[in-house]
Protein backbone atom coordinates (compact mmCIF):
# COMPACT_ATOMS: atom_id res chain seq x y z
CA UNK A 1 0.00 0.00 0.00
CA UNK A 2 1.36 3.44 -0.95
CA UNK A 3 0.18 6.54 0.86
CA UNK A 4 0.68 10.29 0.63
CA UNK A 5 1.01 12.06 3.96
CA UNK A 6 0.35 15.81 3.89
CA UNK A 7 1.34 17.64 7.10
CA UNK A 8 -0.98 20.63 7.62
CA UNK A 9 -0.90 22.12 11.09
CA UNK A 10 -2.91 25.17 12.08
CA UNK A 11 -0.13 27.44 13.33
CA UNK A 12 1.59 29.72 10.85
CA UNK A 13 3.13 32.92 12.16
CA UNK A 14 4.30 34.85 9.08
CA UNK A 15 1.32 33.96 6.85
CA UNK A 16 -1.69 33.15 9.08
CA UNK A 17 -3.66 30.03 8.08
CA UNK A 18 -1.23 29.52 5.20
CA UNK A 19 -2.25 25.92 4.56
CA UNK A 20 -5.81 26.88 3.64
CA UNK A 21 -5.22 30.40 2.31
CA UNK A 22 -6.34 30.86 -1.29
CA UNK A 23 -3.47 30.61 -3.74
CA UNK A 24 -4.52 31.78 -7.20
CA UNK A 25 -8.14 31.12 -6.29
CA UNK A 26 -7.79 27.78 -4.52
CA UNK A 27 -6.63 26.85 -0.98
CA UNK A 28 -3.04 25.62 -0.89
CA UNK A 29 -4.04 22.37 0.80
CA UNK A 30 -6.54 21.50 -1.92
CA UNK A 31 -3.87 21.93 -4.60
CA UNK A 32 -1.64 19.42 -2.79
CA UNK A 33 -4.48 16.93 -2.35
CA UNK A 34 -5.51 17.23 -5.99
CA UNK A 35 -1.92 16.68 -7.17
CA UNK A 36 -1.62 13.55 -5.04
CA UNK A 37 -4.91 12.16 -6.32
CA UNK A 38 -4.08 13.06 -9.93
CA UNK A 39 -0.80 11.13 -9.73
CA UNK A 40 -2.77 7.87 -9.57
CA UNK A 41 -0.09 6.18 -7.47
CA UNK A 42 -1.52 6.47 -3.95
CA UNK A 43 -4.01 4.14 -2.29
CA UNK A 44 -4.87 6.91 0.18
CA UNK A 45 -4.04 10.58 0.66
CA UNK A 46 -3.76 11.24 4.39
CA UNK A 47 -3.73 14.70 5.94
CA UNK A 48 -2.10 15.02 9.36
CA UNK A 49 -3.53 18.06 11.14
CA UNK A 50 -4.43 19.40 14.55
CA UNK A 51 -7.16 21.68 13.19
CA UNK A 52 -10.81 20.72 12.60
CA UNK A 53 -11.37 23.30 9.84
CA UNK A 54 -8.36 21.94 7.94
CA UNK A 55 -9.56 18.38 8.53
CA UNK A 56 -13.05 19.15 7.20
CA UNK A 57 -11.64 20.85 4.09
CA UNK A 58 -9.29 17.90 3.48
CA UNK A 59 -12.11 15.36 3.67
CA UNK A 60 -14.31 17.41 1.32
CA UNK A 61 -11.40 17.47 -1.15
CA UNK A 62 -11.02 13.70 -1.20
CA UNK A 63 -8.36 13.19 1.46
CA UNK A 64 -8.42 10.94 4.53
CA UNK A 65 -8.12 12.26 8.10
CA UNK A 66 -8.25 9.18 10.34
CA UNK A 67 -6.84 10.94 13.43
CA UNK A 68 -6.13 14.41 14.81
CA UNK A 69 -2.47 15.18 15.31
CA UNK A 70 -1.39 15.54 18.97
CA UNK A 71 -0.68 19.11 20.07
CA UNK A 72 2.91 18.28 20.98
CA UNK A 73 3.50 17.50 17.29
CA UNK A 74 1.81 20.67 16.03
CA UNK A 75 4.08 23.46 17.23
CA UNK A 76 6.93 25.30 15.51
CA UNK A 77 9.51 22.83 16.80
CA UNK A 78 8.06 19.47 15.74
CA UNK A 79 10.29 18.02 12.98
CA UNK A 80 8.48 16.87 9.85
CA UNK A 81 10.12 13.44 10.11
CA UNK A 82 8.55 12.93 13.55
CA UNK A 83 5.12 13.93 12.18
CA UNK A 84 5.45 11.49 9.28
CA UNK A 85 6.60 8.68 11.57
CA UNK A 86 3.68 9.37 13.92
CA UNK A 87 1.30 8.81 10.99
CA UNK A 88 3.13 5.67 9.89
CA UNK A 89 3.06 4.28 13.43
CA UNK A 90 -0.68 4.99 13.66
CA UNK A 91 -1.25 3.17 10.38
CA UNK A 92 0.86 0.24 11.54
CA UNK A 93 -1.00 0.04 14.86
CA UNK A 94 -4.30 0.01 12.97
CA UNK A 95 -3.27 -2.86 10.68
CA UNK A 96 -2.46 -0.90 7.53
CA UNK A 97 0.53 -2.33 5.68
CA UNK A 98 2.37 0.61 4.12
CA UNK A 99 5.25 -0.20 1.78
CA UNK A 100 5.98 3.38 0.66
CA UNK A 101 4.85 6.85 1.61
CA UNK A 102 5.36 10.33 0.25
CA UNK A 103 5.53 13.34 2.53
CA UNK A 104 3.96 16.10 0.46
CA UNK A 105 3.95 19.60 1.88
CA UNK A 106 0.60 21.40 1.76
CA UNK A 107 2.41 24.57 0.68
CA UNK A 108 3.74 23.11 -2.58
CA UNK A 109 1.33 24.39 -5.26
CA UNK A 110 3.87 23.84 -8.05
CA UNK A 111 3.84 20.06 -7.56
CA UNK A 112 1.77 18.17 -10.12
CA UNK A 113 0.45 14.65 -10.30
CA UNK A 114 2.90 13.91 -13.11
CA UNK A 115 5.86 15.05 -11.00
CA UNK A 116 4.80 12.82 -8.09
CA UNK A 117 4.30 9.85 -10.40
CA UNK A 118 7.66 10.33 -12.14
CA UNK A 119 9.43 10.63 -8.79
CA UNK A 120 7.79 7.37 -7.69
CA UNK A 121 9.01 5.67 -10.87
CA UNK A 122 12.53 6.99 -10.23
CA UNK A 123 12.48 5.58 -6.69
CA UNK A 124 10.92 2.28 -7.70
CA UNK A 125 13.51 1.74 -10.43
CA UNK A 126 16.42 2.36 -8.07
CA UNK A 127 17.98 0.65 -5.07
CA UNK A 128 17.51 3.78 -2.93
CA UNK A 129 15.32 4.22 0.15
CA UNK A 130 14.24 7.79 -0.67
CA UNK A 131 13.63 10.16 -3.56
CA UNK A 132 13.19 13.86 -2.81
CA UNK A 133 12.57 17.03 -4.81
CA UNK A 134 15.62 19.16 -5.55
CA UNK A 135 16.82 21.93 -7.81
CA UNK A 136 20.06 23.69 -8.70
CA UNK A 137 21.42 26.88 -7.19
CA UNK A 138 21.18 29.79 -9.60
CA UNK A 139 24.70 30.99 -8.75
CA UNK A 140 27.89 29.13 -7.77
CA UNK A 141 27.78 28.68 -4.00
CA UNK A 142 31.58 28.60 -3.90
CA UNK A 143 31.58 32.33 -4.69
CA UNK A 144 29.22 33.22 -1.82
CA UNK A 145 30.11 35.85 0.79
CA UNK A 146 28.82 36.97 4.16
CA UNK A 147 29.05 39.98 6.46
CA UNK A 148 31.39 39.53 9.42
CA UNK A 149 30.91 41.00 12.92
CA UNK A 150 32.29 44.34 11.75
CA UNK A 151 29.88 44.44 8.84
CA UNK A 152 32.62 43.84 6.30
CA UNK A 153 32.36 41.47 3.36
CA UNK A 154 34.14 38.12 3.65
CA UNK A 155 34.06 35.14 1.30
CA UNK A 156 33.22 31.69 2.55
CA UNK A 157 36.03 30.36 0.37
CA UNK A 158 38.57 32.96 -0.72
CA UNK A 159 40.39 30.40 -2.88
CA UNK A 160 37.46 30.48 -5.33
CA UNK A 161 37.51 34.28 -5.81
CA UNK A 162 39.15 34.09 -9.24
CA UNK A 163 37.59 30.82 -10.37
CA UNK A 164 35.44 30.88 -13.48
CA UNK A 165 31.83 29.84 -12.92
CA UNK A 166 32.14 27.03 -15.47
CA UNK A 167 35.08 25.57 -13.55
CA UNK A 168 33.11 25.20 -10.32
CA UNK A 169 31.04 22.15 -9.38
CA UNK A 170 27.30 22.73 -9.83
CA UNK A 171 25.46 22.68 -6.52
CA UNK A 172 21.91 21.59 -5.70
CA UNK A 173 19.53 21.95 -2.77
CA UNK A 174 16.39 20.40 -1.34
CA UNK A 175 13.32 21.92 -3.01
CA UNK A 176 11.22 21.31 0.10
CA UNK A 177 8.19 19.95 -1.76
CA UNK A 178 8.01 16.16 -1.34
CA UNK A 179 9.91 13.17 0.02
CA UNK A 180 9.14 9.71 -1.32
CA UNK A 181 10.46 6.81 0.72
CA UNK A 182 10.10 3.28 1.96
CA UNK A 183 8.01 3.17 5.11
CA UNK A 184 10.64 1.17 6.97
CA UNK A 185 13.33 3.69 6.00
CA UNK A 186 11.32 6.58 7.45
CA UNK A 187 10.68 4.68 10.67
CA UNK A 188 14.28 3.51 11.06
CA UNK A 189 15.61 7.07 10.90
CA UNK A 190 17.74 6.44 7.82
CA UNK A 191 19.31 9.75 6.67
CA UNK A 192 17.56 11.44 3.75
CA UNK A 193 20.37 13.53 2.25
CA UNK A 194 22.85 10.72 1.74
CA UNK A 195 23.65 7.72 -0.40
CA UNK A 196 20.29 6.33 0.69
CA UNK A 197 18.43 8.78 -1.58
CA UNK A 198 18.17 10.05 -5.11
CA UNK A 199 17.19 13.59 -6.07
CA UNK A 200 14.30 14.29 -8.43
CA UNK A 201 15.43 17.45 -10.17
CA UNK A 202 12.96 20.25 -10.82
CA UNK A 203 13.48 23.42 -12.87
CA UNK A 204 14.11 26.44 -10.64
CA UNK A 205 10.92 28.19 -11.78
CA UNK A 206 8.93 25.41 -10.07
CA UNK A 207 10.66 25.87 -6.72
CA UNK A 208 9.42 28.62 -4.39
CA UNK A 209 9.85 28.74 -0.63
CA UNK A 210 6.67 30.53 0.46
CA UNK A 211 7.30 31.95 3.92
CA UNK A 212 6.54 35.68 3.62
CA UNK A 213 3.87 37.81 1.91
CA UNK A 214 6.48 38.77 -0.70
CA UNK A 215 7.24 35.09 -1.35
CA UNK A 216 3.50 34.49 -1.75
CA UNK A 217 3.07 37.30 -4.28
CA UNK A 218 6.07 36.17 -6.32
CA UNK A 219 4.87 32.56 -6.35
CA UNK A 220 1.38 33.57 -7.50
CA UNK A 221 2.84 35.59 -10.38
CA UNK A 222 4.93 32.63 -11.56
CA UNK A 223 2.10 30.15 -11.03
CA UNK A 224 -0.34 32.28 -13.03
CA UNK A 225 2.18 32.56 -15.86
CA UNK A 226 2.61 28.79 -15.96
CA UNK A 227 -1.17 28.27 -15.93
CA UNK A 228 -1.57 30.58 -18.94
CA UNK A 229 1.28 28.85 -20.74
CA UNK A 230 -0.25 25.42 -20.26
Secondary structure, 3 states (H helix, E strand, C coil): CEEEEEECCCCCCCCCCHHHCEECCEEHHHHHHHHHHHHCCCCEEEEECCCHHHHHHHHHCCCECCCCCCHHHCCCCCCHHHHHHHHHHHHHHCCCCCCEEEEECCCCCCCCHHHHHHHHHHHHCCCCCEEEEEEECCCCHHHCEEECCCCCEEECCHHHCCCCHHHCCCCEEEEEEEEEEEHHHHHHCCCCCCCCEEEEECCHHHCCCCCCHHHHHHHHHHHHHHHHHC
